Amino acid sequence: PVVAADLEGTCTAGATWRGVGRWLAANGRRGRFRRFLAPRLAAIPLVRLGLVSREDFRNRWIRDLARLLDGLTPAELEAAAAWVVDEELWPARRPAVIAELKAAAAAGSRVVVASGTNQPVLDAFVGRMAGGPAGGVVGLGTPLEVREGRVTGRLAAPIGTGPRKAARVRALAGEAQLTVA
C-alpha cells in the first residue's frame, strides 16, 4: 500500500518561500528576495478575488523562487535546502502527521510526500523523516536545473502541483493501492 501526503500545509505549517527568503537574507541576497516578494504580495488580492488563477499564481511563485537560487553549486544548494528545513519547515512540522506517516511506513506502507516545492528542500525534509524508525520515505518535488556545476535558476521538469502531483503519485504507486492521500 501507498500513503501520500503534501508537504506545506500538511506535514508542516512552514513555507519554503519564507525559509528561502530568510536564507537569502542571511547570505547577502536580501535585496533580490525583496524584489521577488513585493510584486507577488501585491498580486495576492487579485488571486483572492479570482481575477488571477490560484494555480497559475502558485506555479509562477515556485518557478520564480527557483531563479533566486541561480549560481549555487549542487553542494551549496543542498546546504541551503538543509538550512530551510532546519530553520523553517522542520520547526513548524505537524508532529501528529509526521507520526502517522512514520507509523504507516513502519507498518509496511510506502510513504510519499509530494509537493511542488523544489526537490532539494523536499529531500532534506523527507531525510529528517526517514532518519527515524520509519525507514525510507519518498519525496516527489520539482527538480532544479543544474548545468556545468551550477544551478541555473530554471526548473528541470514541470512543477509538481495540482493534477500533475496526483499523476506523479499514481505513477510511483504503480499497481499498489493508494490507501491514504
N, C-alpha and C positions, 0 to 999 in steps of 0.2 A: 504493500500500500504506500501511497504518497500523501504527504501532508504539505500544503503550501501556505505561505504567509507573505504578506507585504512587509517592507522594512519600515518606512516612515508612516507613522500613524497607527501601526500595528505592533511591531517589535520595539519601537522606540517613539517617544514623543519629540525627540530631537529632529533637526533638519540638516541635511547635508549642506545646503547652501549657506546656512548660518555658520556651520563649522568651517567650511572652506573660506568664508569671509574672515573669520577670526584667524585662520591660519595665514591667509594672505596679509592681514594686518600685522601679524607677528613676524612676518618675513619680508617686510618692506614693500608690499604691494597693496597697501590700503587704498591708495588713490584709484587704482584700477577697479577694485571692488566697489568703491563708491560710485564710480562712473557706470558700472554694471547695474548696481542696485537702484539708483534714483529713477530712471525711466520705467523700470519694471514695477516698482511700488506705485508709481503714478498711474499705471495701467490697471491695477487691481480693481478699482471701482468699475471699469468697463467690463471686466470679466464678471464681476458680481451682478451687473445689470444684464448680462447675457449678450452684450454687444461684441464681445470677443470670446471665441471658443475657449473653454477652460482647458481642454486637452491640448489645443494648439499653443496656448499661453504656457502651460506646464512644459511642453516639449521644447519650445523656444528657450525657456528658462534653463533647462537641463543642457541644451546644446550650447548656449552662450556661456554658461558657467564653466563648461569644459575649456572654452577659449582662454579663460583666466589661468589655466594651468600649463599653457604653452611654454616650451623651452625647458621644462623639467626633464631630468633623466628618469628612466624607469625606477631607479633606486630612490630618487628624490620624491617621485610620485607615490611610491609605496610608503615612504616615511610621512608624507603629507596626509595620505589616507589614514594611516595609523593614528596620527595626531587628531584628525577629525573624529575618528571613532572614540579615542580616549578622552577627548575634551568635550565632545558634543553628543554623540549618539549613544555611547555606552552608559554614561551617567544618567541619561534620560530613558534608558531601556525600561520596558514594562516587564518586571520580574515574573508576573503570572504567565504572560505569553511565552517568555523565554523558557520558563519551567515546563510549560505544556509542550513546547516544541522539543525540548530535550527528552521529556518522557516519551513522546511519540517515537523519537529516534531510538531510545533505549528499548522500546517495545518492538523494534524492527521495521518501523516505517522509514521511508526515505523522506527526509525533510528538505524542502526547497524554500529559500527566501528569494522571492522575485521582486525586482524593483527597477525603476527607470534610472536610479542613481548610477553613478559611474562604477564600473566593475572593481577598481582598486579599493574604493571605500566599502563596497559591499563585501569584498573578500576579507577586509580587515574586521568588519563586524561579525561575519559568519565565523571567522577564525576564532573570535572570542567565544562563540557558542560551541564550536567544535572542540575547543580545548578542554571542555568539561567531560562529564561522563557520557554525554550523548553520542560521542564519536563524530563521524562526518556529517556535515550539513552543507548542502549545495547552495551557492548563490548564483542567481541569474540576473545580471545587471547589464549596463550599457558600456561596452568596451571603448577605450580611448585609443586613438591612432598614435602610433609611435613610428617615426621614421628616422633613420640614421642616428639612433640612440637618443632621440628627444621626443617628448610629447608635442604633437603638432597643434593641439588645441581643437582638433576635429574629432568627431566620433568615428569609430571603426565599423560600426553597424547601426542599424536603426534603433531608436530609443525604445526600450522595453517597457512601454506603458500601455494601458487600455487593452484592446483586443490582442495586440502583439504580445503582451505579457502573458495573457491566458494561453495563447498558442504556443509560446515557448515552454510553459509549464506542461501543457498536454504533450508536446513533443518529447520532453525529458521523461515524462511518466511512461510513454510508450503504451504497452499493454497493461501496465499496473493500474490498479484502481486508485483514483484520486478520492481519498476518504474525507479530507477536510481541506477547505481553502478559505 
